[in-house]
Amino acid sequence: MMQFSDDKPIWRQIYELIAMRILSDEWPEGSRIVSVRELAQEVGVNPNTVMRSYERLDGDGIIFNRRGIGFFVAEGAKEHIREIERRKFLDEELPKLSERLNLLGLTIEVKSMK
């Protein structure tokens, strides 16, 4: 049973759970992922909620459906997830962090990893 937070919709938290499983290679690119019903049972939600997450992941090009067979992790999904997460971090989290650092009189030095 998954513990959900109140700060974002459950379908979004399931989306992020699946993305993390892909990034960690628990579900490698090209592999079949668990069915909607299996994941719904695992995390303790209605299958319709999981289906909403799968539909969004499919729309984002992270997974795809082979009718009658199931959902699979798309090729390039890991890099696509990283790009989405980088963009989200830069657009949403970094500005908040920067403001908080400013208020506290803190500075950080960022070194490029390239």
N, C-alpha and C positions, 0 to 999 in steps of 0.2 A: 504494500500500500504506500503510495507516494504522499508526502506531506506538501500541501499546496499553500502558497502565500496569498495574501489578500491584495498584493500590489499590482498584479496583472492577471488577465483572464487565464483560466485553467487550460484552455486549448493552446495558449501561447507557452505555458510552462511545459506542456507535453511536447510541443514543437522543439523547444530548447533541449529537453531531455533526449529526444531523438537525434538532434544535431550533435550533442555531446557524445552520444554513443557512436556516431559516425566519425567524429573527430578522434575518438580514442581507439578507433579500429575494432570496436566491439562488433560493429556492422560495417565491414569493408565495402568499398566501392564495387558494384556489380553483384553484391550478395542480396539475397531475399531477406526482408525484414519480417518481424512477427505480424500476424494479421491484426486488423483493427480490433476484433473481439479479444484476442489474446492480450494485447496491450491494455485494453480497457479493463480487463479482469486484473491484470498485474498492478495497475495504478489505482484501481478502484473508482472508475468513472463510467458514465454512460458511453457506449460505443459511438454515439453521434458526436460526442466531444472529441474523441480520438480521430474520427473521420474528418472533422474540421481541420485538425492539425495535419493529417495526411494530405488533404486537399491543398492546404497552403504550401506544404513542403513540395508537393507535385507542381504547383503553380510557380514556385521559386526555382524549379529545376534541380532540386536536391534528391528527390525520389521520383520514381515513375511506376505506373501501373501496367502490368501485363494482364489484361482481362482474363479472368478465370484462373490465374496462377497466383497473383498477389503483387505486392509492392516490392521494388528493388531500389537499392542505392544507385544513383546515377554516377556515371564516370565524371570525374572532376568535382564531385560533391564536396569533398573536404576543402578544397581551395575556395569554392563558392561560399561555403559556410564561413570560412575565415574572412573573406571579403565582406560579407554581410555583417559579421561581428565587429570587424575593424571599423566599418562605417558607423555602426550603431555606437561603438565606444567613442569615436571622434565627435559624433553629432550630439550624443545624449549624455554620456558619462564624463568625458573629459572636461566639458565646460563647467559641470557641477564640481568636479574635483578641483579645477583651477580656481574657481570662486572660493571654495573652502580653504585651499592653501593660502590664497590671498588674505582672507579674513584672519587666518592664524599666523600670518607673517612668515610662512614657510616657502621655500623654493626647492625645486628639484632639478637635477641635471639629467637630461635624456640623451643617451648615446644610441646612435643608429646601430642596428643589428646587421646591417648589410656590409 
